Amino acid sequence: MGELTPERLETHHRDWPPRSWYATRRRRRILVGAGAGSAGMIWISAIVCWYLAPSDVAMWTTFALMGAAMVIYVVVWSALVTATRGVVGLADRYLDERQSRERQKIEADARRGTTVVLFALGVVLLAASREDAKVVQVPAAAIVMLMSAVITTHLILPALMAGWQMSDPPPDDDEDDEPGDGGGHDRGGEAPGLASDGQPIEGNTAA
């Protein structure tokens, strides 16, 4: 596909995915949930291989889950690239100072998240191996899928965090002014140039 440039961002992500998919924080977080689910499919595949490999069930389950995960994440990634205006996807040299700071923070959070995932994986592997077993038999397919799950999680976590943390822009000032409010000034229903008793104020009488 080549490197994503600002020009390609504007050209290829202008009409698809629809803006309604990522216009609000709630919808962006739904997208992030779908992206996390795509990574979860690879973890599920690793678990299936752990218990069932080598077998046809493990093989076809792995193919199905990997294919579904790839399709889902491609859609999610495309939406997040557009929603974040390039914080996700663009090369570093195309980012302005604000975007660069955002990416650095997101990547730092993602590294901490990857550390938590690796720690949790280590705990689970220790719990899965029995204390009385001197040798733990692990299918090769399970090892491959576990490595794939860790790498995939590490790669997609920054994009998911960017979408999760992104806030909605503040409302326009024009939206805060009610129609017919005279520019937002409350005169208590009195006409300009009239006193409260309806008599003209000196210097403000009509010609």
Phi, psi and chi 1 to 4 in degrees:
 res  aa     phi    psi   chi1   chi2   chi3   chi4
   1 MET       -  -24.9  -66.3  176.8   58.9      -
   2 GLY    86.1  174.2      -      -      -      -
   3 GLU   -73.3  140.4 -175.2 -179.8   69.8      -
   4 LEU   -81.5  120.1 -179.3   63.2      -      -
   5 THR  -110.8  164.0   63.5      -      -      -
   6 PRO   -56.3  -35.8  -26.7   35.3      -      -
   7 GLU   -65.4  -44.8  -67.5   75.9   15.7      -
   8 ARG   -67.2  -33.5  -67.2 -172.7   62.9 -173.2
   9 LEU   -60.7  -45.1  176.4   63.6      -      -
  10 GLU   -69.0  -37.9  -69.7  -64.9  -27.7      -
  11 THR   -77.2  -49.0  -58.7      -      -      -
  12 HIS   -88.4  -19.0  -64.3  -74.3      -      -
  13 HIS  -113.8   18.4  -62.7  -88.6      -      -
  14 ARG   -75.9  -43.0 -178.1  178.9  -59.2  160.9
  15 ASP  -106.2  -17.0  -59.5  -39.1      -      -
  16 TRP  -144.4  136.1 -166.3   91.7      -      -
  17 PRO   -71.1  161.1  -16.2   30.1      -      -
  18 PRO   -59.2  143.7  -21.4   32.2      -      -
  19 ARG   -61.9  -27.6 -171.2  177.1 -176.8  -82.2
  20 SER   -61.7  -21.0   59.0      -      -      -
  21 TRP   -69.2  -27.4  -70.5   14.3      -      -
  22 TYR  -134.4   18.0   55.0   83.4      -      -
  23 ALA   -70.0  -27.8      -      -      -      -
  24 THR  -122.8  161.1   63.4      -      -      -
  25 ARG   -60.7  -39.9  169.8  177.3  -80.1 -171.7
  26 ARG   -60.0  -43.9  178.4  175.0  177.4  -86.7
  27 ARG   -71.4  -34.9  -67.0 -175.8  178.8 -178.5
  28 ARG   -64.3  -37.4  -74.0 -168.3  -62.8  -86.8
  29 ARG   -71.5  -29.2  -70.5 -172.0  169.5 -178.5
  30 ILE   -64.5  -42.1  -68.8  174.7      -      -
  31 LEU   -60.5  -43.2  -79.4  173.1      -      -
  32 VAL   -61.9  -39.8  169.5      -      -      -
  33 GLY   -61.8  -39.6      -      -      -      -
  34 ALA   -65.6  -40.0      -      -      -      -
  35 GLY   -63.8  -41.4      -      -      -      -
  36 ALA   -64.2  -35.7      -      -      -      -
  37 GLY   -64.6  -34.4      -      -      -      -
  38 SER   -65.5  -38.5   67.5      -      -      -
  39 ALA   -67.8  -36.9      -      -      -      -
  40 GLY   -61.7  -30.9      -      -      -      -
  41 MET   -61.7  -35.8  -68.8  179.2 -179.3      -
  42 ILE   -70.6  -37.2  -56.8  178.4      -      -
  43 TRP   -64.1  -39.9  -73.0   97.0      -      -
  44 ILE   -63.0  -40.0  -67.1  173.1      -      -
  45 SER   -60.9  -39.6  178.1      -      -      -
  46 ALA   -63.5  -39.6      -      -      -      -
  47 ILE   -66.3  -41.8  -64.9  172.6      -      -
  48 VAL   -60.6  -44.0  170.2      -      -      -
  49 CYS   -65.4  -34.4  -69.6      -      -      -
  50 TRP   -59.4  -42.8 -179.3  -73.6      -      -
  51 TYR   -95.1  -26.3  -72.2  104.3      -      -
  52 LEU  -113.9  -20.6  -60.7 -179.2      -      -
  53 ALA   -73.1  149.0      -      -      -      -
  54 PRO   -82.6  129.4   28.2  -30.5      -      -
  55 SER  -164.8  161.3   67.7      -      -      -
  56 ASP   -64.7  -35.5  -70.0  -18.6      -      -
  57 VAL   -60.7  -46.4  173.6      -      -      -
  58 ALA   -63.7  -41.1      -      -      -      -
  59 MET   -64.6  -50.6  179.8 -179.4   67.0      -
  60 TRP   -71.0  -33.0  -70.6  112.1      -      -
  61 THR   -63.5  -41.8  -59.4      -      -      -
  62 THR   -62.7  -45.7  -62.6      -      -      -
  63 PHE   -60.4  -44.9  -72.4  159.0      -      -
  64 ALA   -65.1  -44.8      -      -      -      -
  65 LEU   -68.8  -40.2  -69.6  175.3      -      -
  66 MET   -64.6  -42.2  -70.9  -73.8  -73.6      -
  67 GLY   -63.9  -44.2      -      -      -      -
  68 ALA   -65.3  -40.8      -      -      -      -
  69 ALA   -62.7  -40.1      -      -      -      -
  70 MET   -65.7  -44.7 -175.6  175.3  -61.9      -
  71 VAL   -62.7  -46.6  171.1      -      -      -
  72 ILE   -61.7  -45.2  -67.1  171.8      -      -
  73 TYR   -71.9  -32.2 -174.7   69.9      -      -
  74 VAL   -59.5  -42.9  165.1      -      -      -
  75 VAL   -65.9  -45.7  174.8      -      -      -
  76 VAL   -62.4  -44.6  170.2      -      -      -
  77 TRP   -62.5  -42.4 -173.1   85.6      -      -
  78 SER   -59.8  -42.3  -62.3      -      -      -
  79 ALA   -67.3  -40.5      -      -      -      -
  80 LEU   -70.4  -33.4  -67.9  179.0      -      -
  81 VAL   -59.5  -45.6  166.6      -      -      -
  82 THR   -70.4  -41.8  -50.1      -      -      -
  83 ALA   -63.5  -38.2      -      -      -      -
  84 THR   -90.1    2.3   60.1      -      -      -
  85 ARG    55.8   37.4  -59.3  -59.0  -59.7  169.9
  86 GLY   101.3   -9.7      -      -      -      -
  87 VAL   -57.1  -36.0  173.5      -      -      -
  88 VAL   -98.2  121.9  172.9      -      -      -
  89 GLY   108.9  -43.9      -      -      -      -
  90 LEU   -71.9  149.8  -76.6 -179.5      -      -
  91 ALA   -66.7  154.7      -      -      -      -
  92 ASP   -57.2  -35.5  -70.2  -22.2      -      -
  93 ARG   -69.9  -13.9   64.8  177.2  176.9  -85.1
  94 TYR   -93.1   -5.6  -63.5  122.3      -      -
  95 LEU   -88.1  144.7  -57.9  179.6      -      -
  96 ASP   -83.1 -179.5   57.8   29.8      -      -
  97 GLU   -62.7  -41.6 -174.8  176.0   -9.3      -
  98 ARG   -65.1  -45.7  176.7 -171.3   59.8   80.8
  99 GLN   -63.7  -37.2  -69.3  174.3  -42.6      -
 100 SER   -63.6  -41.4 -178.5      -      -      -
 101 ARG   -64.8  -40.8  -72.2 -163.3  -55.8  -92.1
 102 GLU   -60.8  -44.3  -71.6 -178.6    4.6      -
 103 ARG   -64.9  -40.6  176.8  174.5  -71.6 -176.2
 104 GLN   -61.6  -41.9  -70.0  173.6    3.4      -
 105 LYS   -65.4  -42.9 -179.7 -178.9 -177.8  -58.1
 106 ILE   -63.5  -43.1  -70.1  167.3      -      -
 107 GLU   -65.6  -36.0  -70.7  176.8  -14.2      -
 108 ALA   -64.9  -43.8      -      -      -      -
 109 ASP   -62.7  -38.2  -67.5  -19.4      -      -
 110 ALA   -66.1  -37.6      -      -      -      -
 111 ARG   -63.4  -41.3  -76.0 -166.5  -67.0  -89.8
 112 ARG   -64.8  -38.3  -73.5 -169.1  -72.4  -91.0
 113 GLY   -63.8  -39.9      -      -      -      -
 114 THR   -64.3  -38.1  -57.8      -      -      -
 115 THR   -61.5  -42.5  -58.8      -      -      -
 116 VAL   -62.6  -41.9  172.3      -      -      -
 117 VAL   -62.5  -44.6  169.5      -      -      -
 118 LEU   -65.0  -39.7  -70.0  174.3      -      -
 119 PHE   -63.9  -45.3  178.0   78.8      -      -
 120 ALA   -63.0  -38.6      -      -      -      -
 121 LEU   -63.4  -41.5  177.9   61.0      -      -
 122 GLY   -61.8  -41.0      -      -      -      -
 123 VAL   -64.0  -43.1  171.5      -      -      -
 124 VAL   -64.7  -41.2  170.2      -      -      -
 125 LEU   -65.3  -38.4  -69.6  176.5      -      -
 126 LEU   -65.9  -39.1  -73.0  175.3      -      -
 127 ALA   -70.3  -31.5      -      -      -      -
 128 ALA   -72.8  -28.0      -      -      -      -
 129 SER   -85.7  130.5   59.5      -      -      -
 130 ARG   -74.4  147.8  -65.3  174.2  -60.0 -180.0
 131 GLU   -66.7  -32.3  -65.0 -179.1   -2.9      -
 132 ASP   -86.1   -1.9   58.0  -13.8      -      -
 133 ALA   -91.3  120.3      -      -      -      -
 134 LYS   -77.2  -31.2  -64.3 -178.1  179.1  179.1
 135 VAL  -129.1  127.3  178.1      -      -      -
 136 VAL   -99.1  122.2  179.1      -      -      -
 137 GLN   -87.8  113.5  -61.6  -68.7  -25.4      -
 138 VAL  -118.1  122.1 -179.4      -      -      -
 139 PRO   -60.2  144.5  -21.4   32.1      -      -
 140 ALA   -60.9  -36.8      -      -      -      -
 141 ALA   -62.1  -36.0      -      -      -      -
 142 ALA   -66.9  -40.0      -      -      -      -
 143 ILE   -63.4  -43.6  -64.0  175.7      -      -
 144 VAL   -62.2  -43.4  171.7      -      -      -
 145 MET   -71.3  -34.0  -67.4  -50.5  -57.4      -
 146 LEU   -64.0  -43.5  -79.4  173.7      -      -
 147 MET   -63.1  -41.0  -67.3  177.8   60.1      -
 148 SER   -63.3  -39.8  -60.4      -      -      -
 149 ALA   -65.8  -42.1      -      -      -      -
 150 VAL   -65.0  -46.2  171.2      -      -      -
 151 ILE   -63.7  -44.2  -67.0  171.9      -      -
 152 THR   -61.7  -44.5  -59.7      -      -      -
 153 THR   -60.1  -43.4  -57.8      -      -      -
 154 HIS   -61.9  -37.9  172.9   72.2      -      -
 155 LEU   -76.8  -37.9  -68.3  176.6      -      -
 156 ILE   -92.9  -13.2   73.4  173.0      -      -
 157 LEU   -60.1  -41.3 -157.4   52.3      -      -
 158 PRO   -58.9  -42.6  -26.0   35.4      -      -
 159 ALA   -64.1  -41.5      -      -      -      -
 160 LEU   -66.4  -39.6  -60.4 -176.6      -      -
 161 MET   -66.7  -37.8  -74.9 -171.0  167.5      -
 162 ALA   -61.4  -45.0      -      -      -      -
 163 GLY   -66.7  -36.3      -      -      -      -
 164 TRP   -70.2  -39.7 -174.6  -91.7      -      -
 165 GLN   -85.0  -15.8  -63.7  173.8    4.3      -
 166 MET   -65.8  130.3 -175.5  178.9  175.0      -
 167 SER  -100.3  161.7   58.4      -      -      -
 168 ASP   -74.8  147.0  -67.9  -27.4      -      -
 169 PRO   -66.6  151.5   24.8  -33.9      -      -
 170 PRO   -65.3  151.2   24.1  -33.4      -      -
 171 PRO   -66.8  151.9   23.5  -33.2      -      -
 172 ASP   -66.1  147.6  -64.7  -25.3      -      -
 173 ASP   -62.1  -32.0  -66.4  -21.9      -      -
 174 ASP   -62.4  -28.7  -64.7  -20.0      -      -
 175 GLU   -72.6  -20.3  -63.4  178.0    0.4      -
 176 ASP   -80.3  -19.5  -62.9  -26.5      -      -
 177 ASP   -85.8  125.4  -64.4  -25.9      -      -
 178 GLU   -78.2  146.5  -65.1  -67.1  -24.8      -
 179 PRO   -61.8  135.2  -21.6   31.8      -      -
 180 GLY    76.8   15.2      -      -      -      -
 181 ASP   -89.9    6.8   64.1   -5.4      -      -
 182 GLY    68.7   36.7      -      -      -      -
 183 GLY    80.7   16.3      -      -      -      -
 184 GLY    92.5    3.5      -      -      -      -
 185 HIS   -97.8  128.0  -60.4  -70.0      -      -
 186 ASP   -95.9  118.0 -174.6    7.1      -      -
 187 ARG  -104.4   12.3  -63.0 -179.0 -179.1  -87.7
 188 GLY    68.2   20.2      -      -      -      -
 189 GLY    85.3    4.8      -      -      -      -
 190 GLU   -87.1  144.3  -61.0  175.6    4.5      -
 191 ALA   -76.8  147.4      -      -      -      -
 192 PRO   -61.0  137.9  -21.6   32.3      -      -
 193 GLY    82.7    7.8      -      -      -      -
 194 LEU  -120.7  141.4  -62.9  179.4      -      -
 195 ALA   -77.7  175.6      -      -      -      -
 196 SER   -65.1  -23.5   58.9      -      -      -
 197 ASP   -90.2    5.7   58.2   -2.2      -      -
 198 GLY    88.8   -2.6      -      -      -      -
 199 GLN   -83.7  143.9  -63.2  -60.7  -39.6      -
 200 PRO   -62.1  143.1  -17.9   29.4      -      -
 201 ILE   -87.6  139.0  -61.2  175.8      -      -
 202 GLU   -58.2  137.3  -67.4 -175.2    6.0      -
 203 GLY    86.6   -6.4      -      -      -      -
 204 ASN  -125.8   16.6  -69.2  -55.3      -      -
 205 THR   -71.8  150.6   55.5      -      -      -
 206 ALA   -71.6  145.3      -      -      -      -
 207 ALA   -73.7      -      -      -      -      -
